[in-house]
């Protein structure tokens, strides 16, 4: 055997590793800074910070139809290459998230850490790298774990080079939430 006398030990390590990778991902912690309230007719918004795996916080807005709406909602996460990710909807010809929300779909938009008040793509060095991909992954995890969201009906909307970020976020370890469409 190529493992020599350590075959049993190596097999146990590999089985333990496989079991750990199969565990469902834990949703990141979040702290609400503005509780759910009506933003415009038919659109309720909650503003929060989602703790990322890198120890930073992502400022996010979660918009949904009025809380009286029964059942778990389909949801989309908007991903853009810089600034606030609501811009991802513009690629679909939608000017503001409320249009989608009034159609019965929850919408999550967010700002990358450090870009909350500076939408310039030059504000950070890691434009498309692992840190920003993990930011996207953590927002997906958070949205999929919400009690008011149908985790089997979550999608990602991107445009331009945000496809790089979404691809990296969606090819993470097993146990991360799957998305229905991208």
N, C-alpha and C positions, 0 to 999 in steps of 0.2 A: 504494500500500500504506500502511496506517496505521503501519507500522513505519519507513517511509522508507528511508534507506540502511543502516539497522542490521538489516534483516530477517534476514540470515544470522547475525549475532552473536546476536540475540535467539532465533532458532530453536535455536542451539547451547546457549544458556543453559537454555532450556526443556527440551530433550532431556536435558541433564545433570541438571537438577533432577528430572525424571521418573525417570531411572535411579537416582538416589540414593534417592528415596522408595520405589522397588521393592526395594531391598536388604533382606534379612531382618534383623529387629531382633536385636541382640546380647543374649544373656541377661545380666542383671546379675551382677556378682561377688558371691560369698557367702563368709562365713567361718563355719566350723562351731565352735560353742562346746561342744556336747555331741554326740559321735558317736552313730551309730545304735546303739540298745540296746533291749532289751525293756522296755516300760513296763508292760504288763499282758499276760496270756496272749493270744497272737495279734496283738499290736500292738507294733510297733517305732517308736521316735520318735527323730528327730534335731532338735536345736535349733540354729539358726543365725541369723546376721544377713545380710540381703540389702541390698546397696548400692543406693540409689535414684538415679534420674537427677538428683535435687535435691541429691545429696551426703550425704544422711542414711542411716541404717541402719534397716531394719525387722526387729524380732525376730520370727522365725517358727518354728513347729513343723511338721515334716513327718512325718506318721504313715503307716505302710504295713504290709501284712502281712509276716510274716517274710521276710528276704532270700532264703531258699531258694525262695520262690515264683518260678516261671519266667515269663519274658516281661515285656513292658512293661505297666504297670498303668494302668487308667483312673484319673483323679484329679479331685477337686473342690477348689476354692478357696473357702473360706468368707469372706464379706464382711459385716460388720455396720457400723452407723453410728458406733460408738464402742467403746472397750475392745478386749478380745480378740475376734477374729472367730468363735470357736467358737460364739458365741451365734446365728449364722446357722442352725445346725442345729436349734436349739430351735423355730424357726418351722415346721420339718417334723416336730416331735414327737420329735426325737432329742435325748436329754440329754447324750450324750458321743460324741466322734468315733470311739471304739473300736468302736461298733456298726457304723458304715459300713466301717471298716478290716477288721473280721472278715468282712465280706461280699465282700472282695477289691478294695476301692477305696481308693486313697491319698487322704489328706486333708491339706490345708495350711491352717493357721490362723496368724494374725499379730496383732501389736500395732502400732498406728500410732505413728510416732516421737513421743516425749514422753508417751505414754499407757501405757508398760510397767507402771508402778506406780501409775497414777492413772486408773482407768476412767471418770472423770467426763466426760460429753460437753462440759462447759464448760472442760476443760483446754487446749483449743486454739481458736484463732480460725477457722482454715480447716477447718470441719467437713465441708463438701461440695465445696470448691473444687478447683482444679487440682492442688495439691500432694498432697492425699489421693487424688485420682483417679490420679495418677502412682504413688503407693505401691501401689495395687491393680494397676495395669498391670505394674509391675515384679515383683510377686509372681507374676502370671500368666506373665510371660516366664520367670522362674526355673523355675517348676514345669514348664512345657511343654518346657523344654530339658533337664530331668533325664534321665539315661540309663535310669532305671527307670520312666519315665512314657511312655505312649503319647500323643504330642502331638496326635493326631487324636481323642483321647477325653478331653479336658479340659473341665470345666464349672465354672460359677460359681454358688454358692448365696448368695442374699441375702435380706434381709427389711427391711421398713420403708423408711426413707430411705436405706439402703445401696444401693437401686436407683439413686439419683443417682450414687453413686460408681462403681458397676459400669458404668452407661451411659457415663460419661465415660472410664473406663478402656478400654472396648471400642470406642470411636469414635476411637481414636488413629491415627496415620499408617499407611499401608500397610506391610506387612512385620511388623507385630505379630502375635503368634500369635492365631489364631481360636479360639473356644471352641465346643464341640459343643452345649452348652446353657447357658441362663441362666435 
